[in-house]
Amino acid sequence: MRGFLACLFGAAAIITTGIAVSARSVDGGGLRPVSSFDTISGKKERAVALFQEAGKVIQSPRCVNCHPAGDRPLQGEDSHLHQPLVVRGDADIGAVGMRCTTCHGPTNFDPANIPGHPEWHLAPIEMAWAGKSLGEICEQIKDPERNGGKDLKELVHHMADDSLVGWGWHPGAGRVPAPGTQKEFGELIAAWVEAGAACPAP
């Protein structure tokens, strides 16, 4: 019952916020195609430019909100602390008695402005991006100890095809989607890897 009431009060707060957001544009903007970087002759410079473009997605609220630096998820276009108060929990799915699935279902529930996905959870703490520069995030993304054990090929697959990542482009009413499309984002990440996966300066 306590979790249900928290959902109700939290949904009321989200709806209030969502009305303000939905009054603005819900267009996340575009991404430059990979071909637009073909004129950059230096391999490292091209890789950095490609990752900076992909960074428009990586540093958008749709990604950062699920990659918080602490034990509480973030929400909204301003990445404020999640309401109602919830915490990461041992498995990144919320504390016992207030799991993420207490409120978040397998799909977005637009009448209450509650986002959803079958695998809804926080990114592990070692994958925290909030508060970091794009260069720091880039180095982190390449590090198997901080990216879930992925090599670069697996990383491309994750960015381009993972459906939870893809939620960022279909976030439901009142939320600005990530820039471009997941396909365009995946192509940028793949081209960045092919160019040597150099990172911007921290």
VEXDRENMAR-832478 format. One record per atom (N, C-alpha, C, CB): x, y, z. Coordinates in steps of 0.2 Angstrom, whole numbers, plus 5000, padded with zeros to 4 digits. Each point is the difference from the previous one (the first is absolute). Glycine has a CB too. Layout:
VEXDRENMAR-832478
+------+------+------+
|   px |   py |   pz |
+------+------+------+
|    X |    Y |    Z |
...
+------+------+------+
end
This chain:
VEXDRENMAR-832478
+------+------+------+
|   px |   py |   pz |
+------+------+------+
| 5004 | 4994 | 5000 |
| 4996 | 5006 | 5000 |
| 5004 | 5006 | 5000 |
| 4991 | 4994 | 5006 |
| 5015 | 5006 | 4998 |
| 5004 | 5006 | 5000 |
| 5003 | 5002 | 4994 |
| 5002 | 4997 | 5012 |
| 5000 | 4997 | 4984 |
| 5003 | 5001 | 4993 |
| 4995 | 5003 | 4996 |
| 5008 | 4991 | 5002 |
| 4986 | 5006 | 4998 |
| 4994 | 5003 | 4996 |
| 4999 | 5007 | 5001 |
| 4995 | 4989 | 5000 |
| 5005 | 5013 | 5006 |
| 4998 | 5007 | 5002 |
| 5006 | 5005 | 4997 |
| 4993 | 4996 | 5010 |
| 5013 | 5001 | 4991 |
| 5006 | 5004 | 4997 |
| 4999 | 5001 | 4993 |
| 5007 | 4996 | 5009 |
| 4991 | 4999 | 4987 |
| 4999 | 5000 | 4993 |
| 4995 | 5006 | 4999 |
| 5003 | 4988 | 4998 |
| 4991 | 5012 | 5005 |
| 4995 | 5005 | 4999 |
| 5003 | 5007 | 5001 |
| 4991 | 4991 | 5003 |
| 5012 | 5010 | 5003 |
| 5002 | 5007 | 5001 |
| 5006 | 5002 | 4995 |
| 4997 | 4998 | 5012 |
| 5007 | 4997 | 4987 |
| 5006 | 5001 | 4995 |
| 4997 | 5002 | 4993 |
| 5007 | 4992 | 5007 |
| 4988 | 5004 | 4991 |
| 4997 | 5001 | 4993 |
| 4997 | 5007 | 5000 |
| 4997 | 4988 | 4999 |
| 5000 | 5014 | 5007 |
| 4997 | 5007 | 5000 |
| 5005 | 5005 | 4999 |
| 4991 | 4996 | 5007 |
| 5015 | 5003 | 4996 |
| 5006 | 5005 | 4999 |
| 5002 | 5000 | 4993 |
| 5003 | 4998 | 5012 |
| 4998 | 4996 | 4985 |
| 5002 | 4999 | 4993 |
| 4996 | 5003 | 4995 |
| 5005 | 4990 | 5004 |
| 4988 | 5009 | 4997 |
| 4995 | 5003 | 4996 |
| 5001 | 5008 | 5000 |
| 4992 | 4990 | 5002 |
| 5009 | 5013 | 5004 |
| 5000 | 5007 | 5000 |
| 5006 | 5002 | 4996 |
| 4995 | 5000 | 5012 |
| 5011 | 4997 | 4989 |
| 5006 | 5001 | 4996 |
| 4999 | 4999 | 4993 |
| 5007 | 4997 | 5010 |
| 4990 | 4998 | 4988 |
| 4999 | 4998 | 4993 |
| 4996 | 5005 | 4996 |
| 5000 | 4988 | 5004 |
| 4995 | 5015 | 5000 |
| 4996 | 5005 | 4996 |
| 5004 | 5006 | 4998 |
| 4990 | 4997 | 5007 |
| 5015 | 5005 | 4997 |
| 5004 | 5005 | 4998 |
| 5005 | 4998 | 4994 |
| 4999 | 5005 | 5012 |
| 5003 | 4989 | 4989 |
| 5005 | 4998 | 4995 |
| 4996 | 4999 | 4993 |
| 5007 | 4994 | 5009 |
| 4987 | 5003 | 4991 |
| 4997 | 4999 | 4994 |
| 4998 | 5006 | 4996 |
| 4996 | 4990 | 5005 |
| 5004 | 5016 | 4999 |
| 4998 | 5006 | 4997 |
| 5006 | 5002 | 4995 |
| 4993 | 5004 | 5010 |
| 5013 | 4994 | 4991 |
| 5006 | 5001 | 4996 |
| 5000 | 4995 | 4995 |
| 5006 | 5005 | 5009 |
| 4999 | 4996 | 4986 |
| 5002 | 4996 | 4995 |
| 5002 | 4993 | 5003 |
| 5003 | 5009 | 4992 |
| 4994 | 4985 | 5005 |
| 5002 | 4994 | 5002 |
| 5005 | 4997 | 4995 |
| 4989 | 4998 | 5007 |
| 5014 | 5006 | 4989 |
| 5005 | 4998 | 4995 |
| 5007 | 5000 | 5003 |
| 4992 | 5004 | 4990 |
| 5011 | 4990 | 5010 |
| 5006 | 5000 | 5003 |
| 5006 | 5003 | 4996 |
| 4996 | 4990 | 5006 |
| 5002 | 5012 | 4988 |
| 5005 | 5003 | 4995 |
| 5003 | 4994 | 4996 |
| 5003 | 5009 | 5008 |
| 5002 | 4993 | 4987 |
| 5003 | 4995 | 4996 |
| 5007 | 4998 | 5002 |
| 4992 | 5004 | 4991 |
| 5010 | 4991 | 5005 |
| 5007 | 4998 | 5000 |
| 5003 | 5001 | 4993 |
| 4998 | 4992 | 5010 |
| 5008 | 5010 | 4990 |
| 5004 | 5000 | 4994 |
| 5001 | 4993 | 4997 |
| 5005 | 5012 | 5003 |
| 4995 | 4987 | 4991 |
| 5001 | 4993 | 4997 |
| 5008 | 4999 | 5000 |
| 4989 | 5000 | 4993 |
| 5013 | 4993 | 5008 |
| 5007 | 4999 | 5000 |
| 5003 | 5003 | 4994 |
| 4997 | 4989 | 5006 |
| 5000 | 5011 | 4988 |
| 5003 | 5002 | 4994 |
| 5002 | 5008 | 5000 |
| 4993 | 4992 | 4994 |
| 5004 | 5011 | 5011 |
| 5002 | 5007 | 5001 |
| 5007 | 5001 | 5003 |
| 4988 | 5003 | 5001 |
| 5015 | 4992 | 5001 |
| 5006 | 5000 | 5004 |
| 5006 | 4997 | 4995 |
| 4994 | 4999 | 5011 |
| 5004 | 5000 | 4983 |
| 5005 | 4997 | 4995 |
| 5005 | 5005 | 4998 |
| 4991 | 4993 | 4996 |
| 5008 | 5013 | 5005 |
| 5005 | 5005 | 4998 |
| 5006 | 5001 | 5005 |
| 4991 | 5006 | 4993 |
| 5008 | 4991 | 5013 |
| 5005 | 5000 | 5005 |
| 5005 | 4995 | 4999 |
| 4992 | 5004 | 5008 |
| 5014 | 4998 | 4990 |
| 5006 | 4995 | 4998 |
| 5003 | 4997 | 5005 |
| 5002 | 5007 | 4990 |
| 4999 | 4996 | 5016 |
| 5004 | 4997 | 5005 |
| 4995 | 4995 | 5004 |
| 5007 | 5010 | 5001 |
| 4996 | 4983 | 5000 |
| 4995 | 4995 | 5002 |
| 4998 | 5002 | 5008 |
| 5006 | 4991 | 4992 |
| 4999 | 5011 | 5012 |
| 4998 | 5002 | 5007 |
| 4995 | 5006 | 5000 |
| 5011 | 4996 | 5003 |
| 4990 | 5009 | 4993 |
| 4996 | 5006 | 5000 |
| 4993 | 4998 | 4997 |
| 5010 | 5007 | 4998 |
| 4990 | 4988 | 4997 |
| 4993 | 4997 | 4998 |
| 4996 | 4997 | 5006 |
| 5005 | 4999 | 4988 |
| 4999 | 4996 | 5015 |
| 4997 | 4996 | 5005 |
| 4997 | 5005 | 5006 |
| 5008 | 4991 | 4997 |
| 4996 | 5014 | 5005 |
| 4998 | 5005 | 5005 |
| 4994 | 5003 | 4998 |
| 5012 | 5002 | 5004 |
| 4988 | 5001 | 4989 |
| 4994 | 5003 | 4998 |
| 4994 | 4996 | 5000 |
| 5007 | 5007 | 4993 |
| 4994 | 4987 | 5005 |
| 4994 | 4995 | 5000 |
| 4997 | 4999 | 5007 |
| 5005 | 4994 | 4990 |
| 5000 | 5005 | 5015 |
| 4997 | 4999 | 5006 |
| 4997 | 5006 | 5003 |
| 5009 | 4992 | 5002 |
| 4993 | 5014 | 4996 |
| 4997 | 5006 | 5003 |
| 4993 | 5001 | 4997 |
| 5011 | 5005 | 5001 |
| 4988 | 4992 | 4993 |
| 4993 | 5000 | 4997 |
| 4996 | 4995 | 5004 |
| 5004 | 5004 | 4989 |
| 4999 | 4990 | 5012 |
| 4996 | 4995 | 5004 |
| 4999 | 5003 | 5007 |
| 5005 | 4991 | 4993 |
| 4999 | 5013 | 5009 |
| 4999 | 5003 | 5007 |
| 4994 | 5004 | 5001 |
| 5012 | 5000 | 5001 |
| 4985 | 5002 | 4994 |
| 4993 | 5003 | 5000 |
| 4995 | 4996 | 5003 |
| 5003 | 5007 | 4990 |
| 4998 | 4986 | 5008 |
| 4995 | 4995 | 5003 |
| 5003 | 4998 | 5007 |
| 4997 | 4996 | 4989 |
| 5009 | 5003 | 5012 |
| 5003 | 4997 | 5006 |
| 4998 | 5005 | 5006 |
| 5009 | 4994 | 4993 |
| 4992 | 5012 | 5005 |
| 4999 | 5006 | 5006 |
| 4993 | 5002 | 5000 |
| 5012 | 5003 | 4999 |
| 4984 | 4994 | 4997 |
| 4993 | 5003 | 5001 |
| 4996 | 4997 | 5006 |
| 5000 | 5001 | 4987 |
| 4995 | 5002 | 5016 |
| 4997 | 4998 | 5006 |
| 4997 | 4993 | 4999 |
| 4997 | 5011 | 5002 |
| 5002 | 4987 | 4992 |
| 4997 | 4993 | 4999 |
| 5005 | 4995 | 5002 |
| 4993 | 5004 | 4991 |
| 5014 | 4997 | 5008 |
| 5005 | 4996 | 5002 |
| 5003 | 5001 | 5007 |
| 5003 | 4999 | 4988 |
| 4998 | 5007 | 5013 |
| 5003 | 5002 | 5007 |
| 4996 | 4998 | 5006 |
| 5006 | 5010 | 4994 |
| 4987 | 4991 | 5005 |
| 4995 | 4999 | 5005 |
| 5001 | 4993 | 5003 |
| 4992 | 5009 | 4995 |
| 5010 | 4986 | 5001 |
| 5000 | 4993 | 5001 |
| 5007 | 4998 | 5002 |
| 4990 | 4998 | 4993 |
| 5015 | 5007 | 5007 |
| 5007 | 4999 | 5001 |
| 5002 | 5005 | 5006 |
| 5002 | 4995 | 4988 |
| 4994 | 5005 | 5017 |
| 5002 | 5005 | 5006 |
| 5006 | 4998 | 5003 |
| 4988 | 5002 | 5002 |
| 5015 | 5003 | 5002 |
| 5006 | 4999 | 5003 |
| 4999 | 4997 | 5007 |
| 5005 | 5009 | 4994 |
| 4989 | 4991 | 5009 |
| 4999 | 4998 | 5006 |
| 4994 | 4994 | 5000 |
| 5003 | 5012 | 5005 |
| 4994 | 4988 | 5001 |
| 4995 | 4994 | 5001 |
| 4993 | 5002 | 4998 |
| 5007 | 4996 | 5009 |
| 4992 | 5010 | 4989 |
| 4993 | 5002 | 4998 |
| 5000 | 5002 | 4992 |
| 4998 | 5004 | 5012 |
| 4997 | 4993 | 4985 |
| 4999 | 5002 | 4993 |
| 4998 | 5007 | 4999 |
| 4997 | 4989 | 4997 |
| 5004 | 5014 | 4997 |
| 4999 | 5007 | 4998 |
| 4994 | 4999 | 4995 |
| 5012 | 5004 | 5002 |
| 4984 | 5002 | 4998 |
| 4995 | 5000 | 4995 |
| 4999 | 5008 | 4997 |
| 4994 | 4990 | 5006 |
| 5002 | 5010 | 4989 |
| 4999 | 5007 | 4997 |
| 5005 | 5002 | 4996 |
| 4993 | 5003 | 5010 |
| 5005 | 5003 | 4986 |
| 5005 | 5003 | 4996 |
| 5006 | 5003 | 5004 |
| 4991 | 5002 | 4991 |
| 5008 | 5000 | 5015 |
| 5005 | 5003 | 5004 |
| 5003 | 4995 | 5005 |
| 4994 | 5010 | 4999 |
| 5005 | 4984 | 5000 |
| 5003 | 4994 | 5003 |
| 5000 | 5001 | 5008 |
| 5008 | 4998 | 4990 |
| 4986 | 5003 | 5012 |
| 4999 | 5001 | 5008 |
| 4999 | 4993 | 5003 |
| 4995 | 5012 | 4998 |
| 5006 | 4988 | 5008 |
| 4999 | 4993 | 5004 |
| 4993 | 4998 | 4999 |
| 5009 | 5003 | 5008 |
| 4991 | 4990 | 4991 |
| 4994 | 4996 | 4999 |
| 4995 | 5002 | 5006 |
| 5006 | 4991 | 4993 |
| 4987 | 5010 | 5005 |
| 4995 | 5000 | 5004 |
| 4995 | 4995 | 4998 |
| 5002 | 5012 | 5003 |
| 4995 | 4984 | 5002 |
| 5002 | 5000 | 5007 |
| 5007 | 4997 | 5001 |
| 4988 | 4998 | 5003 |
| 5014 | 5003 | 5004 |
| 5007 | 4998 | 5002 |
| 5001 | 4992 | 4999 |
| 5000 | 5010 | 5008 |
| 5004 | 4989 | 4988 |
| 5002 | 4993 | 4999 |
| 5008 | 4999 | 5000 |
| 4989 | 4997 | 4993 |
| 5013 | 4997 | 5008 |
| 5007 | 4999 | 5000 |
| 5002 | 4994 | 4995 |
| 5001 | 5005 | 5012 |
| 5006 | 4995 | 4987 |
| 5002 | 4995 | 4995 |
| 4999 | 4993 | 5002 |
| 5009 | 5008 | 4997 |
| 4992 | 4990 | 5009 |
| 5000 | 4994 | 5003 |
| 5006 | 4995 | 4998 |
| 4987 | 5001 | 4999 |
| 5013 | 4993 | 5003 |
| 5006 | 4996 | 4999 |
| 5001 | 4998 | 4993 |
| 4999 | 4996 | 5011 |
| 4995 | 5003 | 4985 |
| 5001 | 4998 | 4993 |
| 4998 | 5005 | 4995 |
| 4997 | 4989 | 5004 |
| 5003 | 5018 | 4998 |
| 4998 | 5005 | 4995 |
| 4993 | 5000 | 4998 |
| 5012 | 5000 | 4996 |
| 4984 | 4997 | 5008 |
| 4993 | 5000 | 4998 |
| 4995 | 5002 | 5006 |
| 5003 | 4990 | 4993 |
| 5000 | 5014 | 5012 |
| 4997 | 5003 | 5005 |
| 5000 | 4996 | 5006 |
| 4992 | 5004 | 4992 |
| 5007 | 4999 | 5014 |
| 5000 | 4996 | 5006 |
| 4994 | 4995 | 5001 |
| 5006 | 5010 | 5005 |
| 4995 | 4985 | 5000 |
| 4995 | 4996 | 5001 |
| 4994 | 5004 | 5003 |
| 5008 | 4990 | 5003 |
| 4986 | 5008 | 4994 |
| 4994 | 5004 | 5002 |
| 4998 | 5006 | 4995 |
| 5002 | 4996 | 5012 |
| 5003 | 5006 | 4984 |
| 4999 | 5005 | 4996 |
| 5004 | 4999 | 4994 |
| 4998 | 5008 | 5009 |
| 5001 | 4987 | 4987 |
| 5004 | 4998 | 4994 |
| 4998 | 5005 | 4995 |
| 5001 | 4988 | 5003 |
| 5003 | 5013 | 4992 |
| 4998 | 5004 | 4994 |
| 4993 | 4998 | 4997 |
| 5013 | 5002 | 4998 |
| 4986 | 4991 | 5002 |
| 4994 | 4998 | 4997 |
| 4994 | 5001 | 5004 |
| 5007 | 4991 | 4995 |
| 4994 | 5012 | 5011 |
| 4994 | 5002 | 5004 |
| 4996 | 5005 | 4996 |
| 5006 | 4998 | 5011 |
| 4997 | 5006 | 4985 |
| 4997 | 5006 | 4996 |
| 5001 | 4999 | 4993 |
| 5002 | 5007 | 5010 |
| 5004 | 4991 | 4988 |
| 5002 | 4999 | 4993 |
| 4998 | 4993 | 4997 |
| 5009 | 5008 | 5002 |
| 4986 | 4993 | 4993 |
| 4998 | 4994 | 4997 |
| 5004 | 4998 | 4994 |
| 4989 | 5002 | 5004 |
| 5009 | 4993 | 4992 |
| 5004 | 4998 | 4994 |
| 5000 | 5005 | 4994 |
| 4998 | 4989 | 5003 |
| 4997 | 5016 | 4997 |
| 4999 | 5005 | 4995 |
| 4999 | 5007 | 5004 |
| 4996 | 4992 | 4991 |
| 5005 | 5014 | 5005 |
| 4998 | 5006 | 5002 |
| 4993 | 5000 | 5002 |
| 5009 | 5006 | 4993 |
| 4989 | 4998 | 5013 |
| 4993 | 5001 | 5002 |
| 4999 | 5007 | 4999 |
| 5000 | 4990 | 5008 |
| 4998 | 5013 | 4986 |
| 4999 | 5007 | 4999 |
| 4995 | 5003 | 5005 |
| 5004 | 4998 | 4988 |
| 4990 | 4999 | 5013 |
| 4995 | 5004 | 5004 |
| 5003 | 5002 | 5007 |
| 4992 | 4993 | 4995 |
| 5013 | 5004 | 5008 |
| 5003 | 5002 | 5006 |
| 5008 | 5002 | 4999 |
| 4992 | 4992 | 5006 |
| 5010 | 5009 | 4988 |
| 5006 | 5002 | 4998 |
| 5006 | 4995 | 5003 |
| 4995 | 5012 | 4999 |
| 5004 | 4982 | 5002 |
| 5005 | 4995 | 5002 |
| 5003 | 4996 | 4995 |
| 4993 | 5000 | 5011 |
| 5013 | 5001 | 4988 |
| 5004 | 4996 | 4995 |
| 5000 | 4993 | 5001 |
| 5007 | 5010 | 4998 |
| 4994 | 4986 | 4997 |
| 5001 | 4993 | 5002 |
| 5003 | 4996 | 4994 |
| 4990 | 5001 | 5006 |
| 5013 | 4993 | 4996 |
| 5003 | 4995 | 4996 |
| 5001 | 4994 | 5004 |
| 5007 | 5009 | 4994 |
| 4993 | 4985 | 5002 |
| 5000 | 4994 | 5004 |
| 5007 | 4999 | 5004 |
| 4993 | 4995 | 4991 |
| 5012 | 5009 | 5007 |
| 5006 | 4999 | 5004 |
| 5002 | 5006 | 5004 |
| 5004 | 4992 | 4991 |
| 4991 | 5012 | 5011 |
| 5001 | 5006 | 5003 |
| 5005 | 5000 | 5006 |
| 4989 | 5004 | 4996 |
| 5016 | 4999 | 5005 |
| 5005 | 5000 | 5005 |
| 5005 | 5005 | 4999 |
| 4998 | 4988 | 5002 |
| 5006 | 5014 | 5004 |
| 5005 | 5004 | 4999 |
| 5007 | 4997 | 4997 |
| 4995 | 5006 | 5010 |
| 5009 | 4998 | 4987 |
| 5006 | 4997 | 4998 |
| 5004 | 4999 | 5006 |
| 5000 | 5006 | 4989 |
| 5004 | 4989 | 5012 |
| 5005 | 4999 | 5006 |
| 5004 | 5006 | 5001 |
| 5000 | 4988 | 4997 |
| 5002 | 5013 | 5010 |
| 5003 | 5006 | 5002 |
| 5007 | 5001 | 4996 |
| 4994 | 4998 | 5011 |
| 5009 | 4996 | 4987 |
| 5006 | 5001 | 4997 |
| 4999 | 5003 | 4993 |
| 5005 | 4991 | 5006 |
| 4989 | 5010 | 4991 |
| 4998 | 5003 | 4994 |
| 4997 | 5007 | 5001 |
| 4998 | 4988 | 4995 |
| 5004 | 5015 | 5011 |
| 4997 | 5007 | 5001 |
| 5003 | 5005 | 4995 |
| 4998 | 4997 | 5012 |
| 4997 | 5007 | 4985 |
| 5003 | 5005 | 4996 |
| 4998 | 5007 | 5002 |
| 4998 | 4992 | 4991 |
| 4997 | 5009 | 5014 |
| 4998 | 5006 | 5002 |
| 5006 | 5004 | 5003 |
| 4988 | 4996 | 5002 |
| 5013 | 5010 | 4996 |
| 5005 | 5005 | 5003 |
| 5007 | 4999 | 4996 |
| 4994 | 4999 | 5011 |
| 5006 | 4996 | 4984 |
| 5007 | 4999 | 4997 |
| 5000 | 5004 | 4994 |
| 5001 | 4989 | 5005 |
| 5005 | 5012 | 4992 |
| 5001 | 5003 | 4994 |
| 4999 | 4995 | 4995 |
| 5008 | 5008 | 5004 |
| 4991 | 4994 | 4989 |
| 5000 | 4995 | 4995 |
| 5006 | 4996 | 4999 |
| 4992 | 5007 | 4994 |
| 5014 | 4996 | 5007 |
| 5006 | 4996 | 5000 |
| 5001 | 4995 | 5005 |
| 5005 | 5010 | 4995 |
| 4992 | 4991 | 5011 |
| 5001 | 4995 | 5006 |
| 4995 | 4995 | 4998 |
| 5003 | 5009 | 5008 |
| 4991 | 4992 | 4990 |
| 4995 | 4995 | 4998 |
| 5003 | 4996 | 4994 |
| 4990 | 5007 | 5004 |
| 5013 | 4996 | 4992 |
| 5003 | 4996 | 4994 |
| 5005 | 4994 | 5002 |
| 4998 | 5010 | 4993 |
| 5006 | 4993 | 5012 |
| 5005 | 4995 | 5002 |
| 4997 | 4994 | 5005 |
| 5008 | 5010 | 5000 |
| 4987 | 4992 | 5003 |
| 4996 | 4996 | 5004 |
| 4996 | 4995 | 4996 |
| 4999 | 5008 | 5009 |
| 4998 | 4994 | 4985 |
| 4996 | 4995 | 4996 |
| 5005 | 4995 | 4997 |
| 4992 | 5010 | 4997 |
| 5014 | 4992 | 5002 |
| 5005 | 4995 | 4997 |
| 5003 | 4995 | 5005 |
| 5003 | 5009 | 4991 |
| 4996 | 4992 | 5015 |
| 5003 | 4996 | 5005 |
| 4996 | 4995 | 5002 |
| 5006 | 5010 | 5004 |
| 4996 | 4983 | 4995 |
| 4995 | 4995 | 5001 |
| 4999 | 4999 | 5008 |
| 5005 | 4994 | 4990 |
| 4999 | 5009 | 5014 |
| 4998 | 5000 | 5007 |
| 4995 | 5005 | 5002 |
| 5012 | 4996 | 5002 |
| 4987 | 5008 | 4993 |
| 4994 | 5005 | 5002 |
| 4995 | 5001 | 4995 |
| 5009 | 5006 | 5006 |
| 4991 | 4989 | 4989 |
| 4994 | 5000 | 4995 |
| 4997 | 4993 | 5000 |
| 5006 | 5008 | 4993 |
| 4994 | 4988 | 5012 |
| 4997 | 4994 | 5000 |
| 5003 | 4994 | 4997 |
| 4990 | 5006 | 5000 |
| 5017 | 4995 | 4999 |
| 5004 | 4995 | 4997 |
| 5000 | 4999 | 4993 |
| 4998 | 4994 | 5010 |
| 5000 | 5012 | 4986 |
| 4999 | 5000 | 4993 |
| 5006 | 5002 | 4996 |
| 4988 | 5002 | 5002 |
| 5014 | 4994 | 4993 |
| 5005 | 5002 | 4995 |
| 4997 | 5005 | 4996 |
| 5007 | 4989 | 5000 |
| 4997 | 5014 | 4995 |
| 4997 | 5006 | 4996 |
| 4995 | 4997 | 4995 |
| 5011 | 5006 | 5001 |
| 4989 | 4988 | 4997 |
| 4995 | 4997 | 4995 |
| 4994 | 5000 | 5004 |
| 5008 | 4994 | 4993 |
| 4992 | 5003 | 5013 |
| 4994 | 4999 | 5004 |
| 4997 | 5007 | 5002 |
| 5005 | 4989 | 5005 |
| 4999 | 5016 | 4996 |
| 4998 | 5007 | 5002 |
| 4996 | 5003 | 4994 |
| 5010 | 5001 | 5007 |
| 4992 | 4998 | 4987 |
| 4997 | 5002 | 4994 |
| 4993 | 4997 | 5000 |
| 5011 | 5002 | 4994 |
| 4989 | 4991 | 5007 |
| 4993 | 4997 | 5000 |
| 4996 | 5002 | 5005 |
| 5005 | 4990 | 4996 |
| 4997 | 5012 | 5010 |
| 4996 | 5002 | 5006 |
| 4997 | 5007 | 4998 |
| 5007 | 4994 | 5008 |
| 4997 | 5010 | 4989 |
| 4998 | 5007 | 4999 |
| 4995 | 5000 | 4994 |
| 5011 | 5005 | 5004 |
| 4990 | 4991 | 4991 |
| 4996 | 5000 | 4994 |
| 4994 | 4996 | 5000 |
| 5010 | 5001 | 4994 |
| 4990 | 4993 | 5011 |
| 4994 | 4996 | 4999 |
| 4997 | 4998 | 5007 |
| 5006 | 4995 | 4991 |
| 4997 | 5007 | 5015 |
| 4996 | 4999 | 5006 |
| 4994 | 5004 | 5001 |
| 5011 | 4997 | 5005 |
| 4983 | 4999 | 4996 |
| 4994 | 5003 | 5000 |
| 4999 | 5005 | 5006 |
| 4995 | 4990 | 4995 |
| 5009 | 5009 | 5011 |
| 4999 | 5005 | 5005 |
| 5004 | 5006 | 4998 |
| 4999 | 4991 | 5009 |
| 5006 | 5009 | 4988 |
| 5004 | 5006 | 4997 |
| 4995 | 5003 | 4995 |
| 5011 | 4995 | 5002 |
| 4985 | 5001 | 4994 |
| 4996 | 5003 | 4995 |
| 4994 | 5003 | 5003 |
| 5003 | 4991 | 4993 |
| 4995 | 5008 | 5014 |
| 4995 | 5004 | 5003 |
| 5001 | 5007 | 5000 |
| 4998 | 4990 | 5007 |
| 5008 | 5012 | 4993 |
| 5002 | 5007 | 5000 |
| 4997 | 5004 | 4994 |
| 5010 | 4997 | 5006 |
| 4988 | 5000 | 4989 |
| 4997 | 5003 | 4994 |
| 4993 | 4999 | 5000 |
| 5010 | 4998 | 4993 |
| 4987 | 4999 | 5012 |
| 4993 | 4999 | 5000 |
| 4998 | 5000 | 5008 |
| 5000 | 4993 | 4990 |
| 5001 | 5013 | 5013 |
| 5000 | 5001 | 5007 |
| 4992 | 5001 | 5002 |
| 5012 | 5004 | 5000 |
| 4984 | 4997 | 4996 |
| 4993 | 5001 | 5002 |
| 4998 | 5008 | 5001 |
| 5001 | 4989 | 5006 |
| 4993 | 5012 | 4995 |
| 4998 | 5007 | 5000 |
| 5003 | 5004 | 5005 |
| 4989 | 4996 | 4996 |
| 5013 | 5010 | 5002 |
| 5003 | 5005 | 5005 |
| 5007 | 5000 | 5001 |
| 4989 | 4999 | 5005 |
| 5014 | 4996 | 4991 |
| 5008 | 5000 | 5000 |
| 5003 | 5001 | 4994 |
| 4999 | 4992 | 5009 |
| 5006 | 5012 | 4991 |
| 5004 | 5001 | 4993 |
| 5004 | 4994 | 4999 |
| 5001 | 5012 | 5002 |
| 4998 | 4985 | 4992 |
| 5004 | 4994 | 4998 |
| 5007 | 5002 | 4999 |
| 4990 | 4995 | 4995 |
| 5015 | 5000 | 5005 |
| 5007 | 5001 | 4998 |
| 5000 | 5002 | 4993 |
| 5004 | 4991 | 5008 |
| 5002 | 5013 | 4991 |
| 5000 | 5002 | 4993 |
| 5001 | 4995 | 4995 |
| 5006 | 5010 | 5005 |
| 4991 | 4991 | 4989 |
| 5001 | 4996 | 4994 |
| 4996 | 4993 | 5001 |
| 5011 | 5005 | 4998 |
| 4992 | 4990 | 5000 |
| 4997 | 4993 | 5001 |
| 5005 | 4995 | 5002 |
| 4992 | 5003 | 4991 |
| 5006 | 4992 | 5012 |
| 5005 | 4995 | 5002 |
| 5004 | 4997 | 4995 |
| 4992 | 4997 | 5009 |
| 5005 | 5002 | 4985 |
| 5004 | 4998 | 4994 |
| 5006 | 5005 | 4999 |
| 4990 | 4994 | 4995 |
| 5008 | 5013 | 5005 |
| 5006 | 5005 | 4998 |
| 5005 | 5000 | 5006 |
| 4991 | 5007 | 4994 |
| 5007 | 4992 | 5012 |
| 5004 | 5000 | 5006 |
| 5005 | 4993 | 4999 |
| 4991 | 5006 | 5007 |
| 5006 | 4989 | 4992 |
| 5004 | 4994 | 4999 |
| 5005 | 5000 | 4994 |
| 4990 | 4994 | 5005 |
| 5008 | 5010 | 4990 |
| 5005 | 5001 | 4994 |
| 5006 | 5004 | 5002 |
| 4990 | 4999 | 4992 |
| 5008 | 5006 | 5012 |
| 5005 | 5005 | 5003 |
| 5005 | 4996 | 5004 |
| 4992 | 5010 | 5000 |
| 5005 | 4986 | 5005 |
| 5005 | 4996 | 5004 |
| 5004 | 4995 | 4996 |
| 4991 | 5001 | 5010 |
| 5006 | 4996 | 4986 |
| 5004 | 4995 | 4995 |
| 5005 | 5003 | 4997 |
| 4990 | 4993 | 4998 |
| 5009 | 5013 | 4999 |
| 5005 | 5004 | 4996 |
| 5005 | 5002 | 5005 |
| 4992 | 5004 | 4991 |
| 5007 | 4998 | 5015 |
| 5005 | 5002 | 5005 |
| 5004 | 4994 | 5002 |
| 4992 | 5009 | 5004 |
| 5006 | 4985 | 4996 |
| 5004 | 4995 | 5002 |
| 5004 | 4998 | 4994 |
| 4991 | 4995 | 5007 |
| 5007 | 5005 | 4987 |
| 5003 | 4999 | 4994 |
| 5006 | 5005 | 4999 |
| 4990 | 4995 | 4995 |
| 5009 | 5011 | 5007 |
| 5005 | 5005 | 5000 |
| 5005 | 5000 | 5005 |
| 4992 | 5007 | 4995 |
| 5008 | 4988 | 5010 |
| 5005 | 5000 | 5005 |
| 4997 | 5001 | 5007 |
| 5008 | 5003 | 4992 |
| 4986 | 4999 | 5009 |
| 4997 | 5001 | 5006 |
| 5004 | 5005 | 5005 |
| 4995 | 4989 | 4999 |
| 5008 | 5016 | 4998 |
| 5003 | 5006 | 5004 |
| 4995 | 5004 | 5003 |
| 5009 | 5000 | 4992 |
| 4993 | 5002 | 5014 |
| 4995 | 5004 | 5004 |
| 5001 | 5008 | 5000 |
| 4999 | 4989 | 5007 |
| 4996 | 5015 | 4994 |
| 5002 | 5007 | 5001 |
| 5004 | 5001 | 5007 |
| 4989 | 5003 | 4994 |
| 5014 | 5002 | 5006 |
| 5004 | 5002 | 5006 |
| 4995 | 5000 | 5006 |
| 5008 | 5007 | 4994 |
| 4994 | 4991 | 5012 |
| 4996 | 5000 | 5006 |
| 4997 | 5007 | 5002 |
| 5006 | 4990 | 5004 |
+------+------+------+
end
